[in-house]
Amino acid sequence: MVENPGAAQARLLLGALHEQVAAISHKIEKAERRDHRTSTRGAVHDRRQQSELRRDLYEAHRLIDGLHHRYPETLAARRGENARQVLPAARTRLPHRKLN
């Protein structure tokens, strides 16, 4: 059986998005650890950076959810092989936002 070209492209994009989620999650964890060791002025900057990173993380999850909704066949692959590659912090469930 030949795979739908859209689904194949969605799988590639999902792989990149999951890598981005892992990288952003790592940056958030790093900023949170640094937040406890910095001055008040530095902590304000770190919190602003964490807020921007969380916004990016939510957007990546929104895109992932949208791709899974549009191409349900991509969910099976996500539950298997790719699930082990994502950092634990990246697997936390975020609030669901309605797609446009």
Summary of the structure (lengths in Angstrom):
residues: 100
radius of gyration: 16.1
end to end distance: 31.8
largest distance: 59.5
contacts: 245
relative contact order: 0.18
helix: 76%
strand: 0%
